[in-house]
Amino acid sequence: MGYPIWDIAMGGSVLMAVVAVAHVIVAHFAVGGGLVIAVTETLAFRRNDGELRQLAKRSSLMLILVSTVFGAVSGVGIWVVAGLVAPAAISALIHNYVWGWAIEWVFFFVEIVCAIVYYDTWGKISKRAHLFVGWLYFVAAYLSLVIINGIITFMLTPGKWLSTHAFWDGFFNPTYFPSLLLRTGIAAIMASVFMVFPALKAAMAVRGHLLRYLGWWLVAGVLVSYGGYRWWEAVLPAEIKGLFLGASPALRQLATTRHFLLWALAATLVLGVLLLAVPRLARVVPAVVLMIAGFAFFAGFEWVREGVRKPFLIHDYMFSNGLLVSDIGAINDEGLLARAGWAAHDADDDPLSRGRQVFRAECSSCHTIDGYQGIRRLLPPDPDMTFGVLSTLSEMGDAYGELAPGQRIDMSSLDYPFMPPFVGSDEELEELAQYLNSLAASGGRLAEKGAGQ
């Protein structure tokens, strides 16, 4: 919690979601597109099918423009935004998986080079050599996914790593293989919905042939994705499932998002079957609808995956505000502002000023003042209730602080299982309560006064 705090009106989590969802859609097209294009050219070579070869050639241009250009830029954007929104988590991931990142960057470099060579050498080198470059691109792209998947799933289910801190214990965690299967299916879906547009450029006489071909890829991707998602849900720990599954989920918004993503996947399947059965129906507008359905499923899953980590960034290790579970006791003894130096620097002797800095350090990672998850509209009407909620969150900190390394808490026993505990001194708790109550009373004037700090 000793990092600078980035105040952003829309909320750091929203900005991160926008950048990340855009990037992962393109990144999975880079993987799935590499597979489908390589298979398409291979089939064209064996069958002497000129139309399939043209589909692969036109799709390779889209692959360059979408994945290599936009994907690379948005990938840099993720690092910049994540480093500002959650610097403690990024630091922890780099310290634990620096060699994993390094390997992934090597694969990404090979992927970029192969994509450029593949597109630029149509008709300039032998067909076998060109196919080799295409397959090399796919292998590098998929291995990049293999590495990234281990780091992403580690954040939700670190498994034995909590006790051993061993690289492979965290990498091959409980959700690694289900997530890899799911993302492999998603990659096939993304490839299919993107490549429909190059297929529509073919002559009407052969368009049906190409669309039926892509339809099979789409249906296969949907089925693999569904199986991977169900497997992913099945291996989640019970305390995580309680957030969005069951008769009374702790976070109903996540439960609603789960239903949405499953319906979006069903819609993608129906559209894929229609593409197989009646390819002449495929036009630009239906193709856009198909793409939206596929994107909606993927975005819904990413929203659920991020949401079920609450209240953690790295489950059972680091909370969403950068607080380490192991630091709870020390911060309660020393006080939050003694540890959060950047917040303490802006605080003066005024209790409301100190309360605002406590809010920035502990709450602003999830809450804005009036924007996304705006704290003002969530405050209880009675000031005493605000203090009571904070006291409950402080007691939650005691429960977390008693855990041994690798031990999990029964989150269903907590009043607010989706929120980090309050940590700090009793005086800081009272100052935070005063600041929160002042927000409701002042109509935001206090927040506006301190906005430039």
N, C-alpha and C positions, 0 to 999 in steps of 0.2 A: 504493500500500500504506500510505498515511499516514492512512487513515480509521479510526475506531473499529471494534473487532471485536465482533460480536454473537454471543455464545455461546448456542446453543440445543441442548437435549439431543437432539431428534429429527433435527437436521441442517437447516441452512438450505435446502439443495437440495430436501429432502423437503417442507418447508413451502411453498416456492415452487411446487413441482410441484402440490401439492394445490390451492392457491389459483388457479394459472394454468389448470390443466385445467378446473376448475369454471367459470372465467370464459370461457375460449375456447369451451366447449360452448354456453354461453348466448349469447355474442357471435355465433357463427355461426348460431344459431337466429334471432337478431335480423336478420341479413342474409337468410338463406334464407326465414325466415318472412315478411319484408317482400315478397319476390318472389312467393312462392306465394300469399299472401293477396291481393296486388294482382291477380295473374293470375286468381285464383279469383273475386274480385268482378267483374273485367272480363268473364269468361265468363258469370257469373250475369246481368250487365246485358244482354249481347248475346243470351243464350239465354232470358232471362226465367226463370231457374232459381232458385226460391226456396230450395231446399235448399243449393245452392252458396253462396248469399248468407248463409244462416244459418251455414254452416261458416266462412266468412270472418269473420262477426261474432263467433262463439264463439272463434275462434282469435285475434282481435285482443285479447280479454281476457287470454288466456294470454300473448300477446306483451307486454302491459303489465306483467303480474305477474312474468314470468320475465326478460325482457330488460331492461326499463326499471328495474325495482326491483332484482332480484338482480344483474343485469348491471352496473348503475351502482355498487352497493355493492362487488361483487367487483373491479371495475375499480380502485376506490380502494385496495382491499386489495392488489392487485398492486403498485401504486406504493409503498405503505408497506413491504411485505415485500421487494420488490426493492431499494428504497433502503437497507434495513438489511442485506440479505444481500450485495448486490453494488453498493455505492455508487460505486465507480470506474467500473463499466460504465454505470450510469445517468447519471453525470456526462458520460461520453464521448458517449453517445447524445444527451443534451440539447444538448451543445455542437455536435454535428455536425448534428442534425436538429431544432433548436428550432422552425424554421418548419414542418417537417413535422408535428410534434406540434400546433402551433398550428392548422394547417389541419384536422387530424383532430378536434380539440376543437370547431371550428366545425361540422363535419359531425355530430358527436355531439350537439351542442346542437340542431341542426335536426332530427335523428332523434328526439330525446326529445320535442320540441314537437309534431312531426307525429304521433308515436305517441299522445300524449294527445288531440290534436285528432281524430285518426281514430277512436279508440274512443268519444269523447264525442259525436260528431256523427252517429252512425247514425240515419237517419230525420229529422234536424234540418236538413240542408242538401240541396241537389240531389244526385242520384246522380253526376252528372258531377263536381261539386265534390268530393264525397267520394272518388271515384276518383283525382282529381288529388292529394289529400292523401296517399292510400295510395301512389301511385307516387313522390311526392316523398320520402316516408319511405324507400322502397327505394333510391332514387338516393343519398340522403344516407348510408344504412347501407352501401351497397356502396362508395361512395367512401371511407368510413372504413376499410373493409377494404383498399382499394387503397393507401392511405397506410401503414397499419400493416404490411402485407405487405412493403413496401420496407424498413422499418426492421428487421423481424424477420429477413428473409433476408440483409440486410447483415451481421448478426452471424455468420452461418455462412460466407458467400461474399462478402467485401467487394470482391473483384475489383480493378479498376484504382484504387479509392480508396486502397489501400495506398501507391500511388506519388503520386497526384494530390491526395488528400484533397478531391476535388470532390464536391459534394452528389449530383449526378446519377450520377456513376460508382459511388458506393456504393448509391444507391437502385435503379437498374436494373442490379442485379448478376446473375451467371449463373443463380441459382435464382429470380429474381423471377417470371418468367412461368410456369414450371412450378408454383411454389408457389401463384400466384394461381389457376391452373386447378384445382389440387387443392383449394384452400380454397373455391372456388366450388361444386365438387361436394359437399364436406363440408357447406356451408351448405344445399344442397338436401336432403341426408340428414337433417340436424338438424331442418329444417322438417317433413319427412315424419314422422319418429318422434314429434315433439311433437304434430303436428296430428292424429295418429291418435286421440288421446284426445277432442278435441272431436267428431271424426267418430263416435265410439262413442256419443255422446249423441243422435244422430239416431234417428228411428224405424227399426225393423228393415227396413221395406219399402224405404227409401232408403239404408240404411247401406252396402249392397254397392256402390251407385253411387259414393258418396263415397270408400270405401276403395280401389276400383279407380283412381279419379282420383289419390289420394295414392300408390298403388302405382307408377304411371307416374313420378311425381316421384322416388320412392325409387330405382327402377331407373336412371333417368337420372343421378341423383346418384352412385350407385355406379360407373357406367361412367365418368363424368367424373372421379371421384376416382381410380379405378384408372389411367386414362390420365395424369392429372397426377402421380400418385406415381411411376409408371415413368419419366416424363420427368424428374422431380426427381432420381431416383436416377441417371439417365443423365448429367446435367450436373455431378454432384458431382466435385470433383477426386479424382484417384487416391488421394492420401494419406488423404482422408476415407473413401472407399469401403473402404479396407483395414481400417478399424475394425470394420465389421459385415458386409462382403460377402466372397465368396471361400471357398476351402476352409479357410483358417486365419485367421479374423477375429481382430483383436487384442482385441476386446471381445465375447466369446461371448454375454454377456447381451443385448447389443444385437442380435446376430444372431438370438437366440431371440425377442426382442421383434418383430423384423421379420417373422418367420414368424407370430407371433401376430396381428399387425395385418392381415396379408393373409388369414389364415383368418377373422378377425372380419369383414373386408369381404366375404368369400365368404358367410359366414353371413347377413350383412345382405342380400345379393343374393338368396339362397335364400328368406329370409323375405319379401322384397319380391315375388318371383315368386309365392309362395303367396298373398300378399295380393291379387295380381291375379287368380290363377286361382280361388281359393276364399275370397272375402271373408267368407263366413259363419263361417269359422274364427276370425276376429278377435274376441277378447275382451280383457278387461283384462290377464290373465296373458300371453297371447301378445304383446300390445302392449308390455308391460314387457320381455319377452325381446327383442323387436325393438329397443327403445330401448337396452337394455344392449349388444347387438351393435354398434349404431351408435356408442355411446359408447366401447366397447372399441377399435374401429378408430381413432377419433380420438385417444383417449388414448395408444394404442400409437404412433401416428405422432408425437405431440408428444414422447413419451419418446425415440424414436429421434432426432428432430430436435435435441433438446437434448443427447442423448448424443454425437452425432457431432461436436459442437463441441469435445469434449475434445481437448486440455487447455486450450482457450481459452474466453473469453467472447465476444471478437471475434476471429475466426480470424486468426492470424498477426500480431496486433496487441496483444492483451491476454489474459493467462492467466486461468484461473478464480479465482485468488487476488488479482486486481487488478494483478499485475505486468505492466508494459509490456515488450515485447520490447526496445525501445530503451533501457530502463534497466538491463538485465542487467549490462553492463560496469561502470557506475558503482556499483551496489550491491555487486558483487563486490569492488570496490576499497575502498569506504567501510564496508561491513558493513550487514547488513539492519537492525539495530536503530538505526542512524544515520538511516535513512530512515523506518522504521515507528515513528513517535513514540509512538503510543498503546500499542503493544506494549512499547516500551522503557520507558515510564513505569511499568509494572507489574513490570519486571524488577529484581532486585537483583544483588548480586555472586555469588550462589550459581549455579553452572553449571546445576543442574537447573531453577532458576527461569528463568534466561535461555533454556534449551532449551525450556521450556514456552511462553514468549512467541514464540520462533521458530516453534514448532509452530502456535500460534494464528494468526500472521501468514501462514505459508506453506501450512499444511495443513488448517486447520479449515474452509475453504470447501467442501471435499469430504469430510473425515473427521471423525466424532465419535470419542469414546474407545471407547464400547461399543455405540453405536446404529447408525444407518445408516452403512455403510462404516466400521464401527468399526476403528480403527487397531490395537487390541490384538490382535485375532484375525488380523490381516494381518502382524504382525511375524514375522520369521524367528526360529527357535529359538536360533540362534547370534548373540550380540551382534556378533561381527565381521562377520556377514552384513548386519546393519542398517547398519553403517558403510559396507560395500561398496556397498549399494544407494544410500545417500545420495551416495557419491562418484560413482557412475554418473550420478545425477541432476545433480550439479554439472557433470560433463563435458558433459551435455546442454545445460546453460546456455551453455557456451562455444560449442557448435554453433549454438544459436539466436542468440547475440550476434554471430556473424560474418555474419549475413544482412544484405544491403543492403535498404533500404526497398522493399517490394513483392516481394522474393524469398521463395520458399517453400523449406522444408526437406523433404527426403525422410524423412517420418516413419517409413517402414518400416525405415529404417536404425537407428532408435533402439530401445534396450532396453525403454523404457517410453513409447511414443508417446502414451499417454492421460494422462500425468501432467505437470504443470508441472516445469520444472527447479528444482533447488535453487540459490538465490542467497544470497550472503553470504560472510563471511570463513571461513577454515579453522577458526578458533576456534568460530564459531557452528555450523558443521557438526558439530564434535565435541560441542558442548553439546546439539544436537538429538539426536544419536545416544545420548548418555547419558540424556536424558529419555525417549526411546522405550524404551530397554532397561529403565529404571526402571519403566515401566508394566507390563511383563511380570513384573518381579520383585516389585513391591509390591502387585499385585492391585488397583490403582486408588487406593490410599491417597493417593498424591501428587496424582492428578487431583482427588480429593475435597477435598484440603487447599486446592488453588488454585482451586476452582470459583467462589468468590465474588469473585475478583480481576477 
